[in-house]
Amino acid sequence: MGCFQSHLGSPDQQPLPADEEEEADLQLPSSDQQEAFREYSLGELKAATNAFSRDLIVSESGEKAPNVVYRAKLSNNRVVAVKRFSRLSWPDPHQFLTEAKGVGKVRHKRLVNLIGCCAEGDERLLVADYMPHDTLSKHLFHWDKQPLPWEMRLRVALYVAQVLDHCNSHNLTLYHDLNAYRVLFDQDGDPRLSSFGLMKNSRDGKSYSTNLAYTPPEFLRTGRIIPESVIYSYGTVLLDLLSGKHIPPSHALDLIRGKNLLLLMDSSLEGQYVNEDAAELVQLASKCLQYEAKDRPDIRFLLSAVVPLQKQKEVASLVLMGLSKTPVTLPTMLSPLGKACARMDLTAVHDILLKTGYKDEEGAENELSFQEWTQQVQDMLNTKKFGDIAFRDKDFKNAVDYYTKLVTMMAVPSGTVFARRGLSYLMVGEAELALRDAMQAQVCLPEWPTAFYLQALALSKLGMQTDADDMLNDGASFEAKRQSSWRI
């Protein structure tokens, strides 16, 4: 181990810009660039998140409730991340949509790209690429099997600098609270910068820090951020990469000035790094953390400084991190019927119930199994037939009438009849009667997912959203239980 030495120039002695061809290689393929940013309905995102199920919350997101991030699965089976803001974060839906669409236009290989949003009622939601391999914070501070290797730390420093340079060159406002939670790893193990942080936290360019020790000095003085603030934040990320722990910048600078650099380095690396490269990164962090904003280097300088430190560019990130490329798995998702109920799509619910018919009651003892043919039985069958025809033809008023008559004729109630009459009630605007029928369907078939989904739909119509979400989750649970029993 040799002593640390610095080979960095001063900020006013700018190295040559990084190769423009390399920057071009970082752009997404044309097909991805042309992917349209879109507005999702609240129903679509509720279905994608199992009605914002707690089981789908990304636990290591760095976000504080109620601003939480969910793993989600869209109707096209694409796995995404959905961030749900608190109601007070964005009181103006138009401002939210305008800014989300602006961020959604940005596409870069090193960015967690924003692909959609939703602003309905009090809900403010963002949809982005899903990153399956956790955050930089997890790999630095809470690792299980191995510490983040030195070469991977250098790669993080480079990739973050690349996307910051890209944003700067496109005149995008950067947030000052860049931290280890904002860096995530994609399916290839490559680090990316979260696009959620490009959304302003409030109007007039103000922002709010959650950790004063890591806050740029100018923000503490004035309550405002400036372009140089992101340089300071980048410096704090470099400190995290070097030390493997949360260390206040002021303490780190004292160690650097006192040349106690070994005390700054992550002991879990056990010296597995090149001293000269570590010294370069230490000095770069020191320059970024200067108290006066004018004394900090610019983003182009940062990029040019970290490019030469990359010594294993040909080794895949997954290999460096000791990870395998595994498919993303999610807890049991809502069935097509559950998703249709979540987005309150009555037409889709009708189509599904029509296709399902009475097969969910096969094998059950009900009024449709008879030991003898009597005129009473024939009348009941005719009533059922006319009710089913009206239901099929979307003549919901007559469907209600026929099914009501049928219910009085049945010796044993039918869950399917209650389900069909319940949906018919919804179609004619009788949500309370629909809820009652959905509950009756559950009495007939206590673990029937359809009964729970229809209760959720009726509760949503009645404005009882929390109860509706609970019913959707109950329906999904019984769906999973049913599928498990079938496999057995």
Secondary structure by P-SEA (a helix, b strand, c coil): cccccccccccccccccccaaaaaaacccccccccccccccaaaaaaaaccccccccccccccccccccccccccccbbbbbbbbcccccccaaaaaaaaaaaaacccccccccccccccccbbbbbccccccccccccccccccccccaaaaaaaaaaaaaaaaaaaaacccccccccccccccccccbbbbbcccccccccccbbbbccccccccccccccccccaaaaaaaaaaaaaaaccccccaaaaaaaaaaccccccccccccccccaaaaaaaaaaaaaaacccccccccaaaaaaaacccccccccccccccccccccccccccccaaaaaaaacaaaaaaaaaaaaccccccccccccccccccaaaaaaaaaaaaaaaaaaacaaaaaaaaaaaaaaacccccaaaaaaaaaaaaaacaaaaaaaaaaaaaaaccccaaaaaaaaaaaaaacaaaaaaaaaaaaaaaaaaaaaaaac
